[in-house]
Amino acid sequence: MCGLDDVIRVSAELLVPNGRFFMVHRPARIADIMCAMRRYKIEPKKLRFVHPSPYKTPNMLLIEGMYCGGDELKLLPPLYVYNEKGTYSEEIDKIYGR
């Protein structure tokens, strides 16, 4: 029974200065996420889109923020879950330790 704003507000209350905040969400909510983060002094630091496979639009967003952090947002390269052959990508295999 909580919304995005509630999650970010409570996270900000729990974080110490320079504490890290991580979120996985839908890309369609990026504007809402970033506005709420800044509203509660969580500065967006890293942003990465997750694509199911190359040439498909992203279906997940990975975002990292820092409470009371300075201005600077790094856009990381996209993460592809599956490669063009339909098997897990090399990066996903590394993440899972394969």
All heavy atoms as an XYZ file, in Angstrom:
795
protein
N       0.819     -1.191      0.000
C       0.000      0.000      0.000
C       0.866      1.259      0.000
O       0.491      2.261      0.555
C      -0.930     -0.002      1.208
C      -1.910     -1.164      1.270
S      -3.159     -1.161     -0.006
C      -4.045      0.316      0.336
N       2.037      1.181     -0.609
C       2.872      2.380     -0.699
C       3.204      2.638     -2.163
O       3.184      1.733     -2.985
C       4.132      2.247      0.142
S       5.311      1.038     -0.450
N       3.493      3.861     -2.446
C       3.833      4.252     -3.806
C       5.307      4.568     -3.943
O       6.083      4.497     -2.977
N       5.682      4.933     -5.135
C       7.063      5.276     -5.437
C       7.576      6.385     -4.524
O       8.662      6.287     -3.958
C       7.165      5.707     -6.904
C       8.521      6.154     -7.398
C       9.528      5.012     -7.326
C       8.410      6.665     -8.815
N       6.791      7.435     -4.352
C       7.190      8.551     -3.502
C       7.432      8.081     -2.065
O       8.394      8.514     -1.429
C       6.118      9.648     -3.535
C       6.645     10.971     -3.035
O       7.392     11.638     -3.786
O       6.320     11.334     -1.887
N       6.584      7.185     -1.567
C       6.756      6.660     -0.203
C       8.077      5.904     -0.057
O       8.791      6.067      0.936
C       5.601      5.717      0.165
C       4.255      6.403      0.165
O       4.170      7.549      0.635
O       3.282      5.783     -0.304
N       8.387      5.072     -1.029
C       9.615      4.273     -0.981
C      10.844      5.181     -0.949
O      11.763      4.992     -0.142
C       9.692      3.301     -2.178
C      11.061      2.640     -2.278
C       8.591      2.254     -2.080
N      10.851      6.181     -1.796
C      12.010      7.073     -1.874
C      12.101      7.964     -0.640
O      13.188      8.183     -0.094
C      11.980      7.869     -3.187
C      12.153      6.886     -4.359
C      13.062      8.948     -3.205
C      11.964      7.476     -5.730
N      10.976      8.450     -0.151
C      10.971      9.295      1.052
C      11.519      8.541      2.253
O      12.392      9.026      2.976
C       9.555      9.794      1.351
C       9.451     10.620      2.639
C       8.018     11.063      2.936
N       7.030     10.001      2.819
C       6.807      9.062      3.737
N       7.507      9.042      4.854
N       5.878      8.137      3.534
N      11.031      7.326      2.478
C      11.489      6.531      3.622
C      12.956      6.139      3.453
O      13.722      6.154      4.419
C      10.587      5.289      3.819
C      11.175      4.341      4.844
C       9.191      5.724      4.234
N      13.365      5.846      2.236
C      14.782      5.529      1.995
C      15.658      6.710      2.367
O      16.699      6.542      3.010
C      14.999      5.163      0.526
O      14.282      4.001      0.195
N      15.240      7.913      1.995
C      16.005      9.114      2.328
C      16.092      9.304      3.842
O      17.128      9.729      4.363
C      15.384     10.338      1.669
N      15.026      8.962      4.551
C      15.038      9.089      6.011
C      16.028      8.105      6.649
O      16.598      8.389      7.693
C      13.638      8.845      6.577
C      12.646      9.941      6.242
C      11.208      9.594      6.621
O      10.978      8.514      7.225
O      10.313     10.395      6.299
N      16.228      6.968      6.011
C      17.098      5.923      6.561
C      18.566      6.066      6.156
O      19.439      5.501      6.810
C      16.589      4.549      6.133
C      15.197      4.164      6.644
C      14.724      2.884      5.972
C      15.207      4.024      8.149
N      18.825      6.798      5.084
C      20.193      6.924      4.586
C      20.989      7.975      5.353
O      20.456      8.998      5.757
C      20.180      7.316      3.099
C      19.768      6.230      2.122
C      19.546      6.814      0.733
C      20.812      5.127      2.069
N      22.270      7.702      5.516
C      23.199      8.694      6.068
C      23.751      9.491      4.885
O      23.667      9.041      3.735
C      24.351      8.011      6.850
C      23.810      7.234      8.032
C      25.165      7.106      5.945
N      24.320     10.676      5.111
C      24.933     11.407      4.003
C      25.933     10.526      3.248
O      26.708      9.786      3.853
C      25.621     12.589      4.690
C      24.762     12.832      5.901
C      24.362     11.445      6.364
N      25.859     10.588      1.947
C      26.645      9.763      1.009
C      26.233      8.294      1.014
O      26.906      7.469      0.392
C      28.154      9.895      1.245
C      28.641     11.297      0.994
O      28.165     11.974      0.087
N      29.569     11.755      1.803
N      25.126      7.960      1.698
C      24.594      6.606      1.653
C      24.015      6.315      0.278
O      23.536      7.208     -0.418
N      24.056      5.060     -0.124
C      23.632      4.661     -1.470
C      22.200      4.137     -1.491
O      21.766      3.437     -0.580
C      24.555      3.580     -2.017
C      25.997      3.987     -2.108
C      26.213      4.954     -3.221
N      27.599      5.383     -3.254
C      28.176      5.917     -4.309
N      27.498      6.099     -5.409
N      29.427      6.290     -4.251
N      21.509      4.458     -2.569
C      20.138      4.034     -2.821
C      20.135      3.345     -4.178
O      20.670      3.868     -5.151
C      19.227      5.266     -2.845
C      17.838      5.005     -3.334
C      16.879      4.481     -2.481
C      17.473      5.294     -4.638
C      15.591      4.249     -2.930
C      16.178      5.057     -5.094
C      15.246      4.539     -4.228
N      19.544      2.153     -4.256
C      19.471      1.407     -5.505
C      18.020      1.050     -5.789
O      17.278      0.690     -4.870
C      20.295      0.114     -5.419
C      21.759      0.355     -5.179
C      22.258      0.442     -3.889
C      22.628      0.492     -6.246
C      23.610      0.656     -3.658
C      23.983      0.704     -6.022
C      24.470      0.793     -4.732
N      17.652      1.106     -7.064
C      16.280      0.780     -7.434
C      16.254      0.114     -8.807
O      17.012      0.476     -9.704
C      15.427      2.046     -7.466
C      13.999      1.797     -7.904
S      12.984      3.283     -7.805
C      12.393      3.083     -6.138
N      15.377     -0.859     -8.938
C      15.062     -1.484    -10.218
C      13.613     -1.135    -10.489
O      12.738     -1.369     -9.639
C      15.233     -3.024    -10.154
C      14.862     -3.665    -11.478
C      16.633     -3.392     -9.725
N      13.343     -0.570    -11.663
C      11.969     -0.136    -11.962
C      11.754     -0.168    -13.467
O      12.633     -0.551    -14.227
C      11.731      1.267    -11.400
C      10.337      1.486    -10.912
N       9.253      1.464    -11.739
C       9.865      1.735     -9.677
C       8.156      1.690    -11.035
N       8.509      1.847     -9.767
N      10.581      0.255    -13.874
C      10.224      0.315    -15.293
C      10.721      1.630    -15.895
O      10.595      2.686    -15.270
C       8.710      0.223    -15.475
C       8.131     -1.096    -15.010
C       8.485     -2.168    -15.972
N       7.985     -3.460    -15.520
C       8.286     -4.569    -16.123
N       9.074     -4.575    -17.166
N       7.814     -5.709    -15.684
N      11.278      1.590    -17.105
C      11.787      2.811    -17.737
C      10.735      3.915    -17.901
O      11.075      5.089    -17.867
C      12.278      2.340    -19.105
C      12.538      0.892    -18.946
C      11.547      0.404    -17.924
N       9.496      3.549    -18.048
C       8.439      4.548    -18.218
C       8.303      5.463    -17.001
O       7.746      6.556    -17.107
C       7.107      3.860    -18.507
N       8.823      5.057    -15.870
C       8.722      5.848    -14.636
C       9.976      6.663    -14.341
O      10.103      7.243    -13.268
C       8.433      4.927    -13.438
C       7.142      4.133    -13.486
C       5.886      4.987    -13.437
N       5.801      5.905    -12.328
C       5.321      5.619    -11.113
N       4.870      4.411    -10.857
N       5.278      6.544    -10.170
N      10.898      6.766    -15.291
C      12.180      7.424    -15.040
C      12.013      8.871    -14.563
O      12.692      9.295    -13.629
C      13.112      7.344    -16.272
C      14.502      7.862    -15.915
C      12.533      8.072    -17.462
C      15.541      7.604    -16.982
N      11.116      9.620    -15.164
C      10.935     11.022    -14.762
C      10.423     11.099    -13.325
O      10.916     11.902    -12.524
C       9.989     11.730    -15.717
N       9.451     10.262    -12.995
C       8.902     10.247    -11.633
C       9.970      9.850    -10.616
O      10.061     10.427     -9.531
C       7.723      9.281    -11.528
C       6.570      9.669    -12.424
O       6.348     10.884    -12.633
O       5.879      8.760    -12.921
N      10.773      8.847    -10.967
C      11.820      8.364    -10.067
C      12.843      9.459     -9.794
O      13.166      9.761     -8.645
C      12.514      7.111    -10.657
C      11.543      5.930    -10.711
C      13.767      6.751     -9.862
C      12.015      4.782    -11.584
N      13.340     10.075    -10.854
C      14.381     11.085    -10.690
C      13.869     12.330     -9.972
O      14.578     12.897     -9.135
C      15.006     11.419    -12.037
C      15.778     10.223    -12.593
S      16.576     10.521    -14.148
C      18.054     11.315    -13.584
N      12.652     12.737    -10.255
C      12.075     13.898     -9.551
C      11.912     13.604     -8.061
O      12.250     14.436     -7.217
C      10.738     14.290    -10.166
S      10.886     15.098    -11.767
N      11.417     12.426     -7.740
C      11.228     12.062     -6.330
C      12.577     11.932     -5.622
O      12.724     12.355     -4.473
C      10.431     10.763     -6.212
N      13.551     11.364     -6.294
C      14.877     11.239     -5.677
C      15.422     12.614     -5.321
O      15.867     12.843     -4.198
C      15.834     10.499     -6.616
C      15.577      9.001     -6.713
S      16.575      8.150     -7.957
C      18.199      8.256     -7.217
N      15.357     13.535     -6.244
C      15.872     14.884     -5.967
C      15.045     15.601     -4.905
O      15.592     16.342     -4.105
C      15.921     15.694     -7.249
C      17.150     15.348     -8.078
C      17.510     16.469     -8.965
N      18.926     16.428     -9.284
C      19.425     17.093    -10.297
N      18.654     17.825    -11.062
N      20.720     17.035    -10.520
N      13.749     15.359     -4.917
C      12.878     15.977     -3.904
C      13.339     15.602     -2.499
O      13.272     16.399     -1.574
C      11.428     15.538     -4.117
C      10.431     16.183     -3.177
C       8.977     15.751     -3.435
N       8.632     15.776     -4.835
C       8.274     14.704     -5.564
N       8.216     13.508     -5.000
N       7.981     14.818     -6.847
N      13.825     14.376     -2.334
C      14.250     13.882     -1.024
C      15.772     13.822     -0.888
O      16.303     13.072     -0.070
C      13.602     12.533     -0.734
C      12.099     12.648     -0.657
C      11.290     12.156     -1.674
C      11.499     13.306      0.410
C       9.907     12.294     -1.608
C      10.120     13.445      0.469
C       9.332     12.943     -0.544
O       7.960     13.087     -0.483
N      16.470     14.615     -1.689
C      17.924     14.796     -1.593
C      18.729     13.531     -1.901
O      19.826     13.338     -1.387
C      18.325     15.354     -0.229
C      17.728     16.711      0.050
C      18.158     17.233      1.389
C      17.488     18.585      1.644
N      17.764     19.090      2.976
N      18.159     12.667     -2.718
C      18.916     11.517     -3.225
C      19.304     11.871     -4.656
O      18.457     11.932     -5.540
C      18.098     10.214     -3.178
C      17.690      9.889     -1.743
C      18.900      9.073     -3.793
C      16.778      8.674     -1.619
N      20.585     12.131     -4.854
C      21.052     12.566     -6.168
C      21.298     11.355     -7.065
O      22.061     10.452     -6.698
C      22.340     13.375     -6.018
C      22.834     13.980     -7.295
C      21.888     15.012     -7.900
O      21.142     15.676     -7.150
O      21.902     15.147     -9.141
N      20.647     11.294     -8.246
C      20.908     10.198     -9.180
C      22.376     10.197     -9.599
O      22.928     11.224     -9.961
C      19.999     10.511    -10.370
C      18.939     11.414     -9.825
C      19.625     12.211     -8.756
N      23.018      9.035     -9.525
C      24.439      8.916     -9.841
C      24.718      8.033    -11.050
O      25.568      8.344    -11.861
C      25.215      8.358     -8.641
C      25.297      9.324     -7.487
C      26.120     10.496     -7.910
C      26.289     11.508     -6.820
N      26.960     12.698     -7.328
N      24.031      6.890    -11.127
C      24.243      5.956    -12.243
C      22.893      5.470    -12.746
O      21.989      5.204    -11.954
C      25.085      4.753    -11.812
C      26.504      5.114    -11.448
C      27.279      3.879    -11.033
C      28.673      4.267    -10.565
N      29.396      3.100    -10.035
N      22.826      5.329    -14.057
C      21.589      4.915    -14.704
C      21.933      3.902    -15.792
O      22.865      4.120    -16.578
C      20.923      6.143    -15.323
C      19.613      5.980    -16.046
C      18.509      5.557    -15.078
C      19.232      7.299    -16.700
N      21.222      2.792    -15.791
C      21.469      1.759    -16.795
C      20.155      1.132    -17.220
O      19.337      0.752    -16.392
C      22.394      0.685    -16.231
C      22.874     -0.290    -17.278
C      23.932     -1.196    -16.731
N      24.636     -1.838    -17.838
C      25.491     -2.827    -17.687
N      25.789     -3.269    -16.479
N      26.073     -3.365    -18.726
N      19.975      1.017    -18.528
C      18.783      0.375    -19.061
C      19.076     -1.094    -19.334
O      20.157     -1.444    -19.806
C      18.330      1.058    -20.354
C      17.806      2.443    -20.129
C      18.582      3.555    -20.380
C      16.523      2.634    -19.637
C      18.100      4.833    -20.172
C      16.031      3.903    -19.418
C      16.818      5.013    -19.685
N      18.109     -1.946    -19.036
C      18.226     -3.386    -19.274
C      17.281     -3.742    -20.415
O      16.073     -3.494    -20.337
C      17.868     -4.198    -18.008
C      18.004     -5.696    -18.279
C      18.736     -3.775    -16.834
N      17.861     -4.320    -21.461
C      17.103     -4.720    -22.649
C      16.968     -6.237    -22.651
O      17.938     -6.935    -22.333
C      17.845     -4.303    -23.916
C      18.065     -2.829    -24.041
N      17.420     -2.066    -24.968
C      18.874     -1.971    -23.343
C      17.820     -0.805    -24.859
N      18.697     -0.722    -23.870
N      15.804     -6.758    -23.050
C      15.687     -8.221    -23.121
C      16.689     -8.813    -24.117
O      17.236     -9.882    -23.886
C      14.254     -8.476    -23.570
C      13.599     -7.152    -23.732
C      14.573     -6.081    -23.406
N      16.926     -8.112    -25.226
C      17.891     -8.545    -26.236
C      18.232     -7.340    -27.113
O      17.542     -6.320    -27.061
C      17.325     -9.692    -27.082
O      16.157     -9.280    -27.756
N      19.294     -7.458    -27.904
C      19.635     -6.337    -28.794
C      18.451     -6.007    -29.711
O      17.688     -6.884    -30.096
C      20.813     -6.869    -29.607
C      21.397     -7.956    -28.766
C      20.240     -8.562    -28.032
N      18.307     -4.761    -30.007
C      17.266     -4.245    -30.898
C      15.872     -4.224    -30.276
O      14.907     -3.890    -30.943
C      17.236     -4.988    -32.245
C      18.605     -5.118    -32.861
C      19.206     -6.359    -32.987
C      19.311     -3.998    -33.274
C      20.484     -6.486    -33.527
C      20.592     -4.113    -33.811
C      21.168     -5.363    -33.943
O      22.431     -5.485    -34.470
N      15.755     -4.595    -29.016
C      14.476     -4.468    -28.308
C      14.585     -3.316    -27.319
O      15.659     -3.024    -26.801
C      14.107     -5.756    -27.576
C      13.717     -6.870    -28.520
C      13.054     -7.999    -27.780
C      12.595     -9.045    -28.784
N      11.935    -10.152    -28.112
N      13.468     -2.667    -27.062
C      13.475     -1.545    -26.131
C      13.696     -2.047    -24.708
O      13.358     -3.195    -24.387
C      12.153     -0.754    -26.210
O      11.075     -1.630    -25.907
C      11.948     -0.152    -27.582
N      14.245     -1.199    -23.852
C      14.495     -1.643    -22.476
C      13.193     -1.903    -21.727
O      12.188     -1.231    -21.958
C      15.268     -0.472    -21.853
C      14.960      0.703    -22.692
C      14.670      0.186    -24.062
N      13.228     -2.896    -20.839
C      12.053     -3.195    -20.021
C      12.346     -3.044    -18.531
O      11.466     -3.240    -17.705
C      11.490     -4.581    -20.330
C      12.470     -5.696    -20.044
O      13.618     -5.456    -19.688
N      12.024     -6.928    -20.206
N      13.589     -2.679    -18.213
C      13.964     -2.406    -16.819
C      14.951     -1.258    -16.785
O      15.688     -1.018    -17.752
C      14.598     -3.635    -16.154
C      13.611     -4.647    -15.661
S      14.397     -5.887    -14.628
C      15.227     -6.870    -15.853
N      14.972     -0.613    -15.636
C      15.874      0.495    -15.379
C      16.585      0.225    -14.064
O      15.945     -0.125    -13.070
C      15.046      1.776    -15.276
C      15.695      3.004    -14.673
C      16.685      3.584    -15.648
C      14.633      4.030    -14.338
N      17.905      0.348    -14.062
C      18.699      0.239    -12.838
C      19.186      1.644    -12.513
O      19.768      2.309    -13.371
C      19.899     -0.688    -13.040
C      19.621     -2.075    -13.619
C      20.932     -2.819    -13.846
C      18.707     -2.856    -12.716
N      18.933      2.102    -11.303
C      19.358      3.447    -10.935
C      19.997      3.419     -9.554
O      19.545      2.700     -8.663
C      18.186      4.449    -11.007
C      18.700      5.884    -10.863
C      17.089      4.124    -10.028
C      17.716      6.935    -11.331
N      21.081      4.174     -9.429
C      21.785      4.317     -8.160
C      21.786      5.789     -7.801
O      22.016      6.649     -8.649
C      23.226      3.829     -8.282
C      24.048      4.026     -7.028
C      25.507      3.619     -7.205
O      25.846      2.928     -8.181
O      26.323      4.021     -6.344
N      21.519      6.073     -6.535
C      21.549      7.437     -6.058
C      22.366      7.547     -4.789
O      22.663      6.541     -4.145
N      22.722      8.778     -4.442
C      23.485      9.025     -3.226
C      22.788     10.133     -2.442
O      22.502     11.199     -2.982
C      24.918      9.446     -3.547
C      25.755      9.719     -2.307
S      27.395     10.374     -2.702
C      28.141      8.962     -3.464
N      22.523      9.855     -1.172
C      21.879     10.845     -0.309
C      22.839     12.000     -0.069
O      23.987     11.791      0.332
C      21.447     10.208      1.002
C      20.687     11.146      1.903
C      19.443     11.615      1.542
C      21.228     11.571      3.100
C      18.736     12.480      2.357
C      20.544     12.433      3.931
C      19.286     12.888      3.548
O      18.602     13.764      4.353
N      22.391     13.206     -0.344
C      23.189     14.437     -0.206
C      24.453     14.391     -1.065
O      25.475     14.964     -0.707
C      23.548     14.712      1.245
S      22.123     14.995      2.294
N      24.385     13.714     -2.194
C      25.522     13.625     -3.108
C      25.544     14.798     -4.063
O      24.540     15.449     -4.297
N      26.690     15.076     -4.626
C      26.827     16.173     -5.576
C      26.244     15.824     -6.939
O      25.862     14.687     -7.201
N      26.196     16.826     -7.792
C      25.639     16.646     -9.141
C      26.607     15.868    -10.028
O      27.753     16.246    -10.154
C      25.384     18.003     -9.802
C      24.388     18.848     -9.042
O      23.690     18.294     -8.187
O      24.318     20.055     -9.307
N      26.155     14.800    -10.604
C      26.849     14.075    -11.661
C      26.119     12.761    -11.879
O      26.025     11.929    -10.978
C      28.314     13.776    -11.337
C      29.012     13.121    -12.510
C      30.476     12.790    -12.264
O      31.033     13.238    -11.267
O      31.032     12.042    -13.081
N      25.599     12.601    -13.073
C      24.894     11.381    -13.446
C      25.668     10.699    -14.555
O      25.982     11.315    -15.575
C      23.476     11.698    -13.923
C      22.675     10.525    -14.481
C      22.432      9.468    -13.415
C      21.367     11.016    -15.068
N      25.997      9.418    -14.358
C      26.679      8.627    -15.380
C      25.668      7.682    -16.012
O      24.990      6.929    -15.317
C      27.818      7.813    -14.772
C      28.966      8.664    -14.285
C      30.088      7.806    -13.748
C      31.196      8.708    -13.231
N      32.291      7.939    -12.661
N      25.587      7.748    -17.331
C      24.739      6.836    -18.072
C      25.605      5.655    -18.497
O      26.556      5.813    -19.264
C      24.134      7.540    -19.293
C      23.142      6.747    -20.098
C      21.949      6.318    -19.245
C      22.665      7.560    -21.282
N      25.301      4.491    -17.944
C      26.089      3.293    -18.214
C      25.617      2.616    -19.496
O      24.465      2.803    -19.912
C      25.986      2.334    -17.035
C      26.468      2.898    -15.686
C      26.214      1.886    -14.579
C      27.919      3.282    -15.742
N      26.467      1.804    -20.120
C      26.050      1.102    -21.347
C      24.880      0.160    -21.054
O      24.727     -0.319    -19.931
C      27.286      0.307    -21.759
C      28.340      0.579    -20.775
C      27.817      1.482    -19.714
N      24.063     -0.099    -22.053
C      22.918     -0.985    -21.836
C      23.353     -2.403    -21.461
O      24.431     -2.854    -21.838
C      22.175     -0.979    -23.171
C      23.123     -0.435    -24.165
C      24.157      0.361    -23.434
N      22.492     -3.064    -20.709
C      22.701     -4.466    -20.355
C      21.702     -5.280    -21.158
O      20.491     -5.019    -21.105
C      22.475     -4.682    -18.854
C      22.454     -6.118    -18.354
C      23.776     -6.828    -18.629
C      22.127     -6.152    -16.867
N      22.205     -6.236    -21.930
C      21.352     -7.115    -22.722
C      21.271     -8.467    -22.022
O      22.296     -9.078    -21.732
C      21.911     -7.297    -24.130
C      22.005     -5.992    -24.889
C      23.226     -5.379    -25.122
C      20.852     -5.368    -25.348
C      23.305     -4.183    -25.799
C      20.924     -4.157    -26.031
C      22.154     -3.574    -26.253
O      22.228     -2.379    -26.919
N      20.065     -8.925    -21.768
C      19.877    -10.202    -21.084
C      20.203    -11.359    -22.034
O      20.932    -12.281    -21.675
C      18.450    -10.331    -20.523
C      18.246    -11.693    -19.870
C      18.171     -9.209    -19.532
N      19.659    -11.307    -23.238
C      19.902    -12.354    -24.243
C      20.672    -11.766    -25.413
O      20.494    -10.591    -25.754
C      18.585    -12.943    -24.747
C      17.816    -13.674    -23.691
C      16.754    -13.061    -23.026
C      18.144    -14.982    -23.335
C      16.047    -13.728    -22.035
C      17.447    -15.658    -22.345
C      16.394    -15.022    -21.710
O      15.698    -15.680    -20.729
N      21.505    -12.580    -26.035
C      22.229    -12.140    -27.226
C      21.387    -12.407    -28.472
O      20.247    -12.874    -28.375
C      23.609    -12.805    -27.308
C      23.524    -14.313    -27.368
O      22.558    -14.884    -27.863
N      24.552    -14.985    -26.854
N      21.955    -12.148    -29.632
C      21.218    -12.324    -30.893
C      20.883    -13.788    -31.189
O      19.979    -14.076    -31.958
C      22.015    -11.719    -32.047
C      22.107    -10.211    -31.941
C      23.019     -9.583    -32.988
O      23.823    -10.323    -33.603
O      22.917     -8.371    -33.167
N      21.600    -14.716    -30.560
C      21.333    -16.151    -30.753
C      20.215    -16.653    -29.849
O      19.809    -17.800    -29.943
C      22.605    -16.961    -30.495
C      23.742    -16.639    -31.424
C      24.987    -17.406    -31.018
C      26.170    -16.969    -31.847
N      27.417    -17.601    -31.387
N      19.776    -15.803    -28.897
C      18.710    -16.208    -27.993
C      19.196    -16.862    -26.710
O      18.382    -17.326    -25.912
N      20.509    -16.888    -26.512
C      21.056    -17.419    -25.262
C      21.466    -16.235    -24.381
O      21.560    -15.104    -24.854
C      22.269    -18.327    -25.525
O      23.274    -17.582    -26.203
C      21.874    -19.541    -26.368
N      21.733    -16.515    -23.112
C      22.148    -15.439    -22.217
C      23.381    -14.727    -22.765
O      24.285    -15.370    -23.306
C      22.441    -15.961    -20.811
C      21.207    -16.245    -19.997
C      20.977    -17.508    -19.470
C      20.273    -15.249    -19.738
C      19.853    -17.776    -18.718
C      19.141    -15.497    -18.983
C      18.933    -16.766    -18.480
O      17.822    -17.021    -17.737
N      23.421    -13.428    -22.580
C      24.572    -12.651    -23.024
C      25.789    -12.987    -22.160
O      25.669    -13.523    -21.060
C      24.268    -11.151    -22.950
O      24.148    -10.745    -21.601
N      26.954    -12.625    -22.658
C      28.200    -12.878    -21.934
C      28.190    -12.158    -20.578
O      28.629    -12.712    -19.576
C      29.375    -12.393    -22.786
C      30.726    -12.743    -22.241
C      31.840    -12.317    -23.171
O      31.736    -12.566    -24.385
O      32.816    -11.727    -22.664
N      27.671    -10.934    -20.556
C      27.645    -10.187    -19.297
C      26.708    -10.840    -18.278
O      27.021    -10.904    -17.090
C      27.240     -8.731    -19.530
C      27.373     -7.903    -18.277
C      27.179     -6.408    -18.493
O      26.916     -5.990    -19.637
O      27.285     -5.678    -17.500
N      25.570    -11.339    -18.730
C      24.641    -12.024    -17.818
C      25.304    -13.298    -17.282
O      25.211    -13.603    -16.090
C      23.300    -12.342    -18.510
C      22.520    -11.049    -18.760
C      22.476    -13.326    -17.696
C      22.029    -10.319    -17.519
N      26.005    -14.032    -18.139
C      26.736    -15.226    -17.687
C      27.754    -14.849    -16.605
O      27.896    -15.557    -15.604
C      27.428    -15.927    -18.846
C      26.485    -16.833    -19.628
O      25.432    -17.215    -19.074
O      26.797    -17.138    -20.784
N      28.456    -13.722    -16.784
C      29.426    -13.282    -15.775
C      28.729    -12.917    -14.469
O      29.205    -13.237    -13.385
C      30.221    -12.084    -16.306
C      31.255    -12.436    -17.317
C      32.000    -11.193    -17.788
C      32.945    -11.519    -18.908
N      33.610    -10.319    -19.450
N      27.596    -12.238    -14.570
C      26.844    -11.842    -13.376
C      26.436    -13.086    -12.587
O      26.534    -13.113    -11.361
C      25.611    -10.996    -13.759
C      26.059     -9.620    -14.252
C      24.641    -10.865    -12.585
C      24.965     -8.786    -14.898
N      26.003    -14.127    -13.288
C      25.573    -15.358    -12.638
C      26.726    -16.316    -12.346
O      26.514    -17.428    -11.848
C      24.504    -16.064    -13.466
C      23.154    -15.383    -13.427
C      22.499    -15.034    -14.604
C      22.551    -15.058    -12.220
C      21.265    -14.401    -14.560
C      21.326    -14.420    -12.172
C      20.695    -14.098    -13.353
O      19.471    -13.469    -13.305
N      27.961    -15.924    -12.661
C      29.119    -16.748    -12.347
C      29.256    -17.974    -13.222
O      29.766    -19.006    -12.783
N      28.824    -17.875    -14.461
C      28.928    -19.036    -15.375
C      30.100    -18.879    -16.307
O      30.529    -17.866    -16.666
C      27.659    -19.159    -16.206
C      26.468    -19.481    -15.362
C      25.286    -19.717    -16.209
N      24.375    -18.593    -16.030
C      23.163    -18.546    -16.490
N      22.698    -19.518    -17.202
N      22.384    -17.537    -16.266
